[in-house]
């Protein structure tokens, strides 16, 4: 068991967590995209492929525009999922998610959030307003004529 302390960039996590750049379930791509994990303590088990980070956990994953904070994070490399727990906050492209336990399914690009007992999960989504339909152009008035034209009445 490998035990690391203080602020920490975890290359094993970066290399194995996020290999696919898209959010669809696919076979891992040949190149990896970095994910930065910082925590007070981190333990990585090479046999099980489980990484446990505890205390002031911060995750930054620019490839998917994800930032997260929590008290603890557990990465299961074989299942390619990250379980964040303890006052979890996730921010992605302006959308945010808060809960007690949030699981990130890496290959699916999907979050599953659970609240504290007797509480709720909070999700804030940015929704683009629909484009307003184009207003018809106002009718152009007839040009001004200094000599009015009278219509004759034919009876």
C-alpha positions in Angstrom: 0.0 0.0 0.0 1.4 3.4 -1.0 0.7 6.2 1.4 1.2 9.8 0.4 0.6 13.1 2.3 -0.1 16.8 1.6 -1.0 18.4 -1.7 -0.5 15.8 -4.3 -0.8 15.2 -8.0 -1.6 11.5 -8.6 -0.2 10.3 -11.9 -1.7 6.9 -11.5 -5.1 8.4 -11.3 -4.5 10.8 -14.2 -3.2 8.0 -16.4 -6.0 5.5 -15.6 -9.0 7.5 -14.6 -9.6 9.4 -17.7 -8.5 7.9 -20.9 -11.5 8.7 -23.0 -12.1 12.4 -23.8 -15.7 12.0 -24.8 -18.6 11.4 -22.4 -19.9 8.3 -24.3 -19.0 4.8 -23.2 -16.2 3.7 -25.4 -13.0 1.7 -25.2 -10.3 3.9 -23.6 -8.4 6.1 -26.1 -4.7 5.7 -26.6 -3.9 9.0 -25.0 -4.8 10.1 -21.5 -6.0 13.5 -20.3 -4.8 14.7 -16.9 -7.0 14.8 -13.8 -5.5 16.6 -10.8 -6.3 15.3 -7.3 -5.2 17.1 -4.2 -5.9 15.9 -0.6 -4.4 15.9 2.8 -3.7 12.1 2.6 -3.9 9.7 -0.3 -3.5 5.9 -0.4 -3.1 3.9 -3.6 -3.3 0.1 -3.7 -1.6 -1.2 -6.8 -3.1 -4.7 -6.3 -6.7 -3.6 -6.1 -6.5 -0.5 -8.2 -8.3 1.5 -5.5 -7.1 5.1 -4.6 -8.4 6.7 -1.4 -7.9 10.5 -0.9 -9.0 12.1 2.4 -9.3 15.6 3.8 -9.9 18.7 1.7 -10.1 16.8 -1.5 -10.0 18.9 -4.7 -10.4 17.5 -8.2 -9.7 19.4 -11.4 -10.4 17.7 -14.7 -10.1 20.3 -17.5 -10.8 17.9 -20.3 -14.4 17.7 -19.1 -14.5 21.1 -17.4 -15.1 19.4 -14.0 -14.0 20.8 -10.6 -15.0 19.1 -7.4 -14.5 19.3 -3.6 -15.3 16.8 -0.9 -14.0 15.3 2.3 -13.1 12.0 0.7 -12.7 10.5 -2.8 -12.3 6.9 -3.7 -11.4 5.9 -7.2 -12.1 2.4 -8.4 -9.8 2.0 -11.4 -11.2 -1.4 -12.5 -14.8 0.0 -12.5 -13.7 3.5 -13.7 -15.8 5.3 -11.1 -15.0 8.0 -8.5 -17.1 8.1 -5.3 -16.9 11.5 -3.6 -18.3 11.8 -0.1 -18.7 14.4 2.7 -20.2 17.8 1.6 -19.5 17.2 -2.1 -19.7 20.1 -4.6 -19.2 19.5 -8.3 -19.0 22.2 -10.9 -19.1 21.5 -14.6 -19.6 24.2 -17.3 -21.5 26.4 -14.9 -23.8 23.6 -13.8 -23.4 22.6 -10.1 -24.3 19.6 -8.0 -24.3 19.3 -4.2 -24.8 16.2 -2.1 -23.4 14.0 0.6 -22.3 11.3 -1.8 -21.7 11.8 -5.5 -20.5 9.0 -7.8 -18.9 9.9 -11.1 -19.1 7.2 -13.8 -16.1 8.1 -15.9 -16.9 6.3 -19.1 -20.5 7.5 -19.1 -19.7 11.0 -18.0 -22.6 10.7 -15.6 -23.0 11.8 -12.0 -25.3 10.1 -9.4 -25.9 12.1 -6.3 -27.3 11.1 -2.9 -28.3 13.5 -0.1 -27.7 13.4 3.6 -30.5 11.7 5.6 -33.7 13.8 5.6 -32.1 16.3 3.2 -32.1 16.8 -0.6 -29.5 17.0 -3.4 -29.1 20.4 -4.9 -28.6 20.7 -8.7 -28.3 24.0 -10.5 -28.4 23.9 -14.3 -27.8 26.7 -16.8 -30.6 26.6 -19.3 -30.3 28.7 -22.4 -33.3 30.8 -23.1 -34.9 30.0 -26.4 -34.2 32.4 -29.2 -36.9 34.9 -29.6 -38.7 34.8 -33.0 -37.7 37.5 -35.4 -40.2 40.4 -35.3 -41.6 41.3 -38.7 -40.1 44.5 -40.0 -42.5 47.5 -39.6 -44.3 48.4 -42.8 -42.6 51.3 -44.5 -44.9 54.4 -44.8 -45.7 55.8 -48.2 -43.4 58.6 -49.1 -44.6 62.1 -48.3 -46.1 64.1 -51.1 -46.7 67.8 -50.9 -49.6 67.5 -53.4 -52.2 65.2 -52.0 -53.9 63.0 -54.6 -57.7 62.8 -54.3 -59.6 59.9 -55.5 -62.6 60.6 -57.7 -65.9 59.1 -56.9 -67.5 57.5 -59.8 -71.2 56.8 -59.3 
